[in-house]
Amino acid sequence: MKTWLYLTADGLAHSTVAWPCCRWTSTGKRQLLPLSQAAQVLAGQAVDLLLPMELCSWMLSDPWPSRRQPDARAIAFAVEEQLSEVLERLHLSTGARDSQGRYPVLVIDRERFTAVLALLAEVGLEVRSVFVDADVLPCDQALGIRWFGRWLLGGGLPARLAVSDDGLLVLKPGLPMDVQWRDERQDCTDIDQWLTSVNGQAINLLHGDFAAPRKRLPWRLGGLVVLALLLLDWGASQARIGFLESQSHQLYSRNEQQFKTLYPDQTRIVDLALQLNALQSPNAAPQDGQIAGLVKLVEQVIGASNADVQRIEFREGDGWKVRLTANSFTELELLRERGRQQGLPVRLDSASKEGDRVQATLTLEQGT
């Protein structure tokens, strides 16, 4: 439920704690009093501020070319030609896109708005939202409302204005015929309820640099503690992973050096474990020439491709069999062709599709 405080237009000339205000009781009755007294009555409550239209200007952008929501800066540039002052001195607030693709914009002098909010802070009032009286009228019909001694024009009208009786006489011939007129002198209570209910498209000025500070919730401290514990656990896990990776790299480097010492002719290492298993395979005892052929196959054929070696074994009578995976059948065929170009008697067997990869056995026939 909103707790409304209305700063009437009568106090615009002298923005002091004597500013004439209106608040509404729980029964909907008006209570007229100066700002200083209103602050005492509303002490400890967050208030929803209602400003007079005389403090603001209202305009519509041209139809926006894209359905995508533009940012505030883009809207500001779009209406810049309609403004009487430079953008840096103004606070612009954008509303919801209308049926014709236009965006409504409420404009208030930044320095004046700052002074109003500072005045309320000075008397100890916390402001929760800020709306403008001519902008809170229901949008489903064009309306002219006499309220606090002047006329508000808005609702379904493509305008938001506050005018005097004389001003209305000048404007009325140009207004649509279907404007519905209401006068507080006949139905004050109904109009008050109307204007303090706020339609869903009314623009809240309290955003951007003027956004209300968020309250610290009681659970936030507990949340920070939990977050800190999670970060500590994550940090410890990362430290353990880093240590294990470092140890693994050191162990692999030592193994690689030992492998090169034992097999100096193995100048290219594709897969240390697989090559070592192949060289020490108990299934057969390949000759030196056969080992040289495997080295050539690994270095100059498989090593020059994107294929991944899965297993290497030697079978007496068949030769070296290398189980590998590649990206495509074409890549496998290029692999076989490259082996032929190197003078190696190779053939492809058991090619099959496995997901997005291709598996096959590359055989280096015995006798090389």
C-alpha positions in Angstrom: 0.0 0.0 0.0 1.3 3.4 -1.0 1.7 6.3 1.5 1.2 9.4 -0.7 2.6 12.8 0.0 1.6 15.5 -2.5 3.7 18.6 -2.9 1.2 21.1 -4.2 2.0 23.7 -6.9 1.4 26.4 -4.3 4.9 25.8 -2.8 6.9 26.0 -6.1 7.8 29.6 -5.6 9.5 29.0 -2.2 10.8 25.4 -1.7 11.1 25.4 2.0 9.8 23.2 4.9 6.7 25.4 4.8 5.8 23.9 1.4 2.0 23.2 1.4 1.4 19.5 1.2 -1.4 17.0 1.2 -1.5 13.5 2.6 -4.4 11.1 2.7 -5.6 9.4 5.8 -6.5 5.7 5.9 -10.1 6.7 5.2 -9.1 8.6 2.1 -9.6 12.1 3.6 -7.3 14.9 2.7 -5.0 16.3 5.3 -3.5 19.7 4.3 -0.4 20.7 6.2 3.1 22.1 5.6 6.0 19.8 4.8 7.5 20.2 8.3 4.3 18.9 10.0 3.8 16.2 7.3 7.3 14.9 8.2 6.3 14.6 11.8 3.1 12.7 10.9 4.9 10.4 8.5 8.0 9.8 10.6 9.4 6.3 10.1 7.3 5.7 6.9 8.6 5.4 3.4 6.5 7.8 1.3 5.5 7.8 -2.4 5.9 11.4 -3.6 3.5 13.0 -6.0 4.9 16.2 -7.7 2.9 18.9 -9.5 3.1 18.8 -13.3 4.4 22.4 -13.2 7.8 21.0 -12.2 8.1 18.9 -15.3 7.7 18.7 -19.1 6.3 15.8 -21.1 6.8 14.8 -24.7 6.5 11.9 -27.1 9.3 10.5 -29.2 8.8 9.7 -32.9 7.7 6.1 -33.7 10.7 3.9 -32.9 12.0 2.0 -35.9 12.8 -1.2 -33.9 10.8 -3.3 -31.5 13.9 -3.7 -29.3 13.8 -1.5 -26.2 16.2 1.4 -26.7 18.4 2.6 -23.8 17.8 5.9 -22.0 20.6 7.7 -23.9 19.1 6.8 -27.3 15.7 8.2 -26.2 17.3 11.3 -24.9 19.0 12.0 -28.3 15.7 11.3 -30.1 13.8 14.0 -28.2 16.7 16.4 -27.8 15.3 18.8 -30.4 12.2 19.2 -28.3 14.1 20.3 -25.2 14.8 23.8 -24.3 18.0 23.0 -22.3 21.0 20.8 -22.8 20.7 17.2 -21.8 23.3 17.4 -19.0 21.1 19.7 -17.0 18.0 17.5 -17.3 16.7 14.3 -15.8 14.8 12.2 -18.4 12.4 9.4 -17.5 11.0 7.1 -20.2 7.6 5.3 -20.1 6.2 2.3 -21.9 6.0 2.2 -25.7 2.5 3.2 -27.0 0.5 1.5 -29.8 2.1 3.7 -32.4 5.6 2.8 -31.3 6.3 6.1 -29.5 7.9 6.5 -26.1 6.6 9.1 -23.6 9.3 11.1 -21.7 9.0 13.1 -18.5 11.7 15.8 -18.1 12.6 17.6 -15.0 15.5 20.0 -14.2 18.2 17.9 -12.6 19.2 20.6 -10.1 15.6 21.4 -9.1 14.8 17.7 -8.6 17.9 17.3 -6.5 16.8 20.2 -4.3 13.4 18.7 -3.8 14.7 15.3 -2.7 17.3 17.0 -0.5 14.5 19.0 1.2 12.6 15.8 2.0 15.7 14.2 3.3 16.3 17.3 5.5 13.0 16.8 7.2 13.7 13.0 7.6 11.4 11.6 5.0 12.5 8.5 3.0 11.2 8.7 -0.6 10.2 5.3 -2.1 8.9 6.5 -5.5 8.2 9.8 -7.4 5.3 10.3 -9.8 3.7 13.4 -11.4 0.1 14.2 -10.9 -0.9 14.7 -14.6 0.9 11.4 -15.5 -1.0 9.1 -13.1 -4.4 9.6 -14.8 -5.9 6.4 -16.3 -4.7 5.9 -19.9 -7.8 4.4 -21.3 -9.6 7.7 -21.9 -8.8 11.4 -22.6 -9.2 13.3 -19.3 -9.4 16.8 -18.0 -9.4 17.0 -14.2 -9.7 20.1 -12.0 -7.5 19.3 -9.0 -6.0 21.6 -6.4 -7.2 24.7 -8.1 -6.0 24.0 -11.7 -6.7 21.7 -14.6 -4.7 18.5 -15.3 -4.8 17.2 -18.9 -3.7 13.6 -19.5 -4.9 10.0 -19.6 -5.5 9.1 -23.3 -4.5 12.5 -24.5 -1.1 12.8 -26.2 -0.1 15.4 -23.6 0.5 15.9 -19.9 -0.3 19.5 -18.8 -1.4 21.6 -15.8 -3.2 24.8 -16.9 -5.2 27.5 -15.2 -8.8 28.2 -16.0 -7.8 30.9 -18.5 -5.3 28.6 -20.0 -7.9 25.9 -20.5 -10.2 28.4 -22.3 -7.4 28.9 -24.8 -6.6 25.2 -25.3 -10.1 23.7 -25.2 -11.0 24.4 -28.9 -8.0 22.3 -29.9 -8.8 19.3 -27.6 -10.7 16.2 -28.8 -14.4 16.2 -28.4 -14.4 13.0 -26.3 -12.4 14.4 -23.4 -14.1 13.5 -20.1 -14.1 16.3 -17.6 -14.1 15.9 -13.8 -14.1 18.7 -11.2 -12.9 18.2 -7.6 -15.5 20.8 -6.5 -18.2 18.1 -7.2 -16.5 14.8 -6.5 -13.3 15.4 -4.6 -13.0 12.0 -2.9 -13.4 10.0 -6.1 -10.9 12.1 -8.0 -8.4 11.8 -5.1 -8.7 8.0 -5.2 -8.3 8.1 -8.9 -5.1 10.0 -8.9 -3.5 8.2 -6.0 -4.1 4.7 -7.5 -1.4 5.2 -10.2 -1.9 3.4 -13.5 0.6 0.8 -14.7 2.1 3.1 -17.3 2.8 6.1 -15.0 6.5 7.0 -15.0 8.6 6.8 -11.8 11.2 9.5 -11.8 13.3 7.7 -9.1 15.8 5.9 -11.3 19.4 6.2 -12.6 21.3 8.8 -10.6 18.2 9.3 -8.4 17.5 5.7 -7.7 16.4 5.0 -4.1 19.2 3.2 -2.1 18.4 -0.4 -1.5 17.9 -1.5 2.1 20.3 -4.1 3.4 18.2 -7.2 4.1 18.8 -9.2 7.3 19.9 -12.3 5.4 22.5 -10.4 3.3 25.2 -10.8 6.0 24.5 -14.5 6.2 24.6 -14.7 2.4 28.0 -13.0 2.4 29.3 -15.5 5.0 28.1 -18.4 2.8 29.7 -16.9 -0.2 33.0 -16.4 1.6 33.0 -20.1 2.6 32.2 -21.2 -0.9 35.1 -19.0 -2.2 37.5 -20.4 0.3 36.5 -24.0 -0.6 36.8 -23.2 -4.3 40.2 -21.6 -3.7 41.4 -24.7 -1.8 40.2 -26.9 -4.6 41.9 -24.8 -7.2 45.1 -24.9 -5.2 44.9 -28.8 -5.0 44.2 -29.0 -8.7 47.1 -26.7 -9.5 49.5 -28.7 -7.3 48.5 -32.0 -8.9 48.8 -30.6 -12.4 52.3 -29.3 -11.6 53.3 -32.7 -10.2 51.8 -34.4 -13.3 53.7 -32.1 -15.7 57.0 -32.8 -13.8 56.4 -36.5 -13.8 55.6 -36.5 -17.5 58.7 -34.5 -18.3 60.9 -37.0 -16.4 59.2 -39.9 -18.2 59.7 -38.2 -21.5 63.4 -37.7 -20.8 63.8 -41.3 -19.8 62.0 -42.5 -22.9 64.3 -40.4 -25.1 67.3 -41.9 -23.3 66.1 -45.5 -23.9 64.9 -44.9 -27.5 67.0 -42.1 -29.0 65.7 -42.9 -32.5 62.2 -41.9 -31.4 62.6 -38.2 -32.3 58.8 -37.5 -32.4 56.6 -38.4 -29.5 52.9 -38.6 -30.3 51.6 -40.5 -27.4 54.3 -41.5 -24.9 52.3 -44.4 -23.2 51.1 -45.9 -26.5 54.6 -45.7 -28.1 56.2 -47.2 -25.1 53.6 -50.1 -25.0 54.2 -50.7 -28.7 58.0 -50.8 -28.3 57.8 -53.1 -25.4 54.9 -55.2 -26.6 55.1 -58.8 -25.3 53.0 -60.1 -28.2 55.9 -60.1 -30.6 59.5 -59.1 -31.0 59.7 -56.8 -34.0 63.0 -56.3 -35.8 64.9 -53.0 -35.8 63.7 -52.4 -39.4 60.1 -52.8 -38.4 60.6 -50.4 -35.5 62.1 -47.9 -37.9 59.0 -48.3 -40.1 56.8 -47.5 -37.1 58.8 -44.5 -36.2 58.5 -43.2 -39.8 54.8 -43.9 -39.8 54.3 -42.0 -36.5 56.5 -39.1 -37.4 55.8 -38.4 -41.0 52.3 -39.8 -41.6 50.3 -39.7 -38.4 52.2 -36.8 -36.8 51.4 -34.6 -39.9 47.6 -35.1 -39.5 44.9 -34.3 -37.1 44.3 -38.0 -36.3 44.5 -39.2 -32.6 46.2 -42.5 -31.8 44.3 -44.8 -29.5 46.4 -48.0 -29.5 49.5 -49.4 -31.2 50.4 -53.1 -31.3 52.6 -55.5 -33.3 51.3 -58.8 -34.7 53.7 -61.3 -36.3 52.7 -61.8 -39.9 50.5 -58.7 -40.0 52.8 -55.9 -38.9 52.0 -52.7 -36.9 48.4 -52.0 -36.3 47.5 -48.4 -35.2 44.0 -47.8 -33.9 43.2 -44.1 -34.5 40.3 -41.6 -34.8 39.9 -38.8 -37.3 37.4 -36.1 -38.3 36.2 -37.8 -41.5 36.7 -40.7 -43.9 38.4 -38.2 -46.3 41.0 -37.4 -43.6 41.6 -41.2 -43.2 42.1 -41.6 -47.0 44.5 -38.7 -47.0 46.4 -40.4 -44.2 46.7 -43.6 -46.2 47.8 -41.7 -49.3 50.4 -39.8 -47.3 51.8 -43.2 -46.1 52.0 -44.4 -49.7 53.9 -41.2 -50.7 56.4 -42.0 -47.9 57.0 -45.4 -49.4 55.2 -47.2 -46.5 52.9 -50.2 -47.3 49.9 -49.1 -45.3 46.2 -50.0 -45.5 43.0 -48.9 -43.7 40.8 -51.5 -42.1 37.6 -51.5 -39.9 36.7 -47.9 -40.6 33.4 -46.9 -38.8 31.5 -43.8 -37.7 31.5 -43.0 -34.0 29.4 -39.9 -33.3 31.2 -37.0 -35.0 34.4 -38.9 -35.4 35.6 -41.8 -37.6 37.6 -44.8 -36.2 39.8 -47.0 -38.2 42.9 -49.3 -38.0 45.9 -48.2 -40.0 48.1 -51.3 -40.7 51.8 -51.0 -41.6 52.4 -54.3 -43.3 55.3 -56.5 -42.1 58.3 -56.6 -44.2 59.2 -52.8 -44.0 
